[in-house]
Amino acid sequence: MKTWIFRGVALAMTLSTAQAMACPVGNGGDVQQPPKRPIVRTVSFQASELFERAQQLETAAASHERSAQASERDAETLANRARILRNQAALVNAADRPIIFAAADELSARASSSRSLAAEDRAQAADLRIQARTVRDRAVQLVRVNNNNGGGWRARPTTTQTKAETTI
């Protein structure tokens, strides 16, 4: 029984000191903050970030393009249904034709709306691709400027070829 109590007290003390260690050190309201270390961002790191951002933009553009294709398919389906309704309106009683034509007109309007949505998605995809190209160009320019116009961001040492004098 005594060992059980001792273990319980030891566990409580361990847990309470862990919480105290997580608190900042200081007296009263004056809390000491650890000194902030400067973040060093090398050219290769910046270029990698820019290329990653360009890839994200390309992915978003592809998503918009897929959305545009889906909207275009929906528009085509709706237009086909409207055409079928108009063709079948001739076979229906004259009193019901205005209702069928109204439904066909509504489907045509929805098809038009879907096509305009597809056009907007394609325009957004094109804008995102332009932004991605600009970001990639900026990364390449950054690398070229900092590597004396060559070598990529993993610059390889270039050897200069010199002609050896072979005068005997």
C-alpha positions in Angstrom: 0.0 0.0 0.0 2.9 2.4 0.9 4.5 1.8 -2.5 1.3 2.5 -4.3 1.0 5.9 -2.5 4.6 6.7 -3.2 4.2 5.9 -6.9 1.1 8.1 -7.0 2.9 11.1 -5.4 6.0 10.6 -7.6 3.7 10.6 -10.7 1.9 13.8 -9.6 5.2 15.6 -9.0 6.5 14.5 -12.3 3.5 15.7 -14.2 3.3 19.0 -12.3 7.0 19.8 -13.0 6.5 19.1 -16.7 3.8 21.7 -16.8 5.9 24.2 -14.9 8.8 23.7 -17.4 6.5 24.6 -20.3 5.8 28.0 -18.8 8.1 30.9 -19.8 10.7 32.0 -17.2 10.3 35.5 -15.6 9.4 37.4 -12.6 5.7 38.5 -12.5 4.6 40.1 -15.8 8.1 40.4 -17.2 8.5 37.3 -19.3 11.8 36.5 -21.0 11.5 35.5 -24.6 14.2 33.4 -26.1 16.3 35.3 -28.7 14.9 34.9 -32.2 17.3 33.4 -34.7 17.3 34.9 -38.1 16.0 32.8 -40.9 18.5 32.3 -43.6 17.0 31.8 -47.0 19.4 30.8 -49.7 18.9 31.3 -53.4 18.2 27.6 -53.9 15.6 27.6 -51.2 13.9 30.7 -52.6 14.0 29.2 -56.1 12.6 25.9 -54.8 9.7 27.8 -53.1 9.0 29.6 -56.3 9.0 26.4 -58.4 6.7 24.8 -55.8 4.3 27.8 -56.0 4.3 27.5 -59.8 3.4 23.8 -59.4 0.5 24.7 -57.1 -0.7 27.3 -59.7 -0.5 24.7 -62.4 -2.5 22.2 -60.3 -5.2 24.8 -59.6 -5.3 25.6 -63.4 -5.8 21.9 -64.1 -8.6 21.8 -61.6 -10.3 24.7 -63.2 -9.8 23.0 -66.6 -11.5 19.8 -65.4 -14.3 21.9 -63.9 -14.7 23.6 -67.3 -14.9 20.3 -69.1 -17.5 19.0 -66.7 -19.6 22.2 -67.1 -19.3 21.9 -70.9 -20.5 18.2 -70.7 -23.4 19.3 -68.6 -24.3 22.1 -71.0 -24.2 19.6 -73.9 -26.5 17.2 -72.0 -28.9 20.0 -71.2 -29.0 21.3 -74.8 -29.7 17.8 -76.1 -32.6 17.4 -73.6 -34.0 20.7 -74.7 -33.7 19.7 -78.4 -35.5 16.4 -77.6 -38.3 18.2 -75.8 -38.8 20.5 -78.7 -38.9 17.6 -81.1 -41.4 15.7 -79.0 -43.6 18.8 -78.5 -45.0 18.2 -82.0 -46.3 14.8 -80.9 -48.1 16.2 -77.8 -51.6 17.7 -77.4 -51.6 21.4 -78.4 -52.7 22.5 -74.9 -49.5 20.9 -73.4 -47.0 22.4 -75.9 -46.4 25.7 -74.2 -45.5 23.8 -71.0 -43.0 21.6 -72.9 -41.6 24.6 -74.8 -41.1 26.4 -71.5 -39.3 23.5 -70.0 -37.1 23.3 -73.2 -36.4 27.0 -72.9 -35.4 26.6 -69.2 -33.0 23.7 -70.2 -31.5 25.9 -72.9 -31.0 28.7 -70.4 -29.3 26.3 -68.0 -27.1 25.0 -70.8 -26.1 28.6 -71.7 -25.3 29.3 -68.0 -23.2 26.2 -67.8 -21.3 27.1 -71.0 -20.6 30.6 -69.6 -19.4 29.0 -66.3 -17.1 26.7 -68.4 -15.7 29.8 -70.3 -15.0 31.5 -66.9 -13.2 28.4 -65.6 -11.1 28.2 -68.7 -10.2 31.9 -68.4 -9.2 31.4 -64.8 -7.1 28.4 -65.8 -5.4 30.4 -68.4 -4.7 33.2 -65.9 -3.3 30.7 -63.4 -1.0 29.2 -66.1 0.3 32.7 -66.9 1.0 33.3 -63.2 2.8 30.0 -63.0 4.9 30.9 -66.0 5.7 34.3 -64.5 6.7 32.7 -61.2 8.9 30.1 -62.9 10.6 32.8 -65.0 11.2 34.8 -61.8 12.8 31.7 -60.2 15.0 31.1 -63.2 16.0 34.8 -63.2 16.8 34.7 -59.5 19.0 31.7 -60.0 20.8 33.2 -63.1 21.5 36.5 -61.3 23.0 34.8 -58.3 25.0 32.2 -60.3 26.5 34.6 -62.8 24.1 33.6 -65.6 24.6 29.9 -65.6 24.9 26.5 -63.9 21.4 26.4 -62.4 21.0 26.6 -58.7 23.4 23.6 -58.3 26.2 25.4 -60.1 28.8 23.1 -61.4 32.4 24.4 -61.6 33.2 25.2 -65.2 36.6 24.3 -66.5 38.3 26.7 -68.8 40.1 25.1 -71.6 43.5 26.5 -72.2 45.8 25.6 -75.0 49.0 24.1 -73.8 52.1 25.5 -75.4 54.0 22.7 -77.0 56.9 24.6 -78.4 60.0 22.4 -78.4 
